[in-house]
């Protein structure tokens, strides 16, 4: 299943979750891109949500409404503090 996602094929799981991967760039291309980003201090734009029931609910509500901006990321800070 995961191997299909890694090869760029779409796979539908038994829980109706779609997984998709890409093999369009080589390892060297990825390393070159990461090196370039590090050299020029390029950082991703993310929208963070705490890894709590409320944070996950908020993220999913925004996703369903089509209002997620940039890349949604669940943070683990709340899990570590407990």
ZAMARGU-4260 file (C-alpha; in steps of 0.2 Angstrom, whole numbers, plus 5000, padded with zeros to 4 digits):
<rodrens>
0) 5000/5000/5000 | 5013/5013/5005 | 5024/5007/4991 | 5010/5012/4979 | 5010/5029/4987
5) 5029/5031/4985 | 5028/5027/4967 | 5016/5041/4963 | 5000/5031/4962 | 4985/5035/4972
10) 4979/5023/4985 | 4963/5022/4994 | 4964/5014/5011 | 4950/5005/5020 | 4946/5020/5030
15) 4943/5031/5014 | 4960/5040/5016 | 4969/5044/5000 | 4988/5043/5000 | 4999/5050/4986
20) 5017/5051/4984 | 5029/5057/4970 | 5045/5051/4963 | 5048/5065/4951 | 5064/5071/4958
25) 5080/5062/4962 | 5088/5061/4980 | 5101/5073/4973 | 5088/5086/4967 | 5080/5086/4984
30) 5097/5088/4993 | 5101/5102/4981 | 5084/5111/4985 | 5087/5109/5004 | 5104/5115/5003
35) 5099/5130/4993 | 5085/5134/5005 | 5097/5133/5020 | 5109/5144/5011 | 5096/5157/5008
40) 5087/5155/5024 | 5071/5150/5015 | 5058/5143/5027 | 5041/5136/5023 | 5025/5145/5027
45) 5015/5134/5039 | 4999/5136/5049 | 5002/5127/5066 | 4989/5119/5077 | 4991/5111/5094
50) 4990/5092/5095 | 4975/5092/5106 | 4957/5087/5102 | 4953/5106/5101 | 4968/5109/5089
55) 4964/5094/5078 | 4945/5099/5077 | 4950/5117/5072 | 4962/5111/5059 | 4949/5099/5052
60) 4935/5112/5052 | 4946/5124/5042 | 4952/5110/5030 | 4934/5105/5027 | 4929/5124/5024
65) 4944/5126/5012 | 4952/5139/5023 | 4969/5131/5027 | 4982/5143/5022 | 5000/5137/5017
70) 5003/5120/5025 | 4994/5114/5041 | 5005/5107/5054 | 5001/5098/5071 | 5013/5104/5084
75) 5019/5092/5098 | 5023/5105/5111 | 5007/5102/5121 | 5011/5083/5121 | 5029/5086/5128
80) 5023/5098/5142 | 5012/5085/5149
</rodrens>
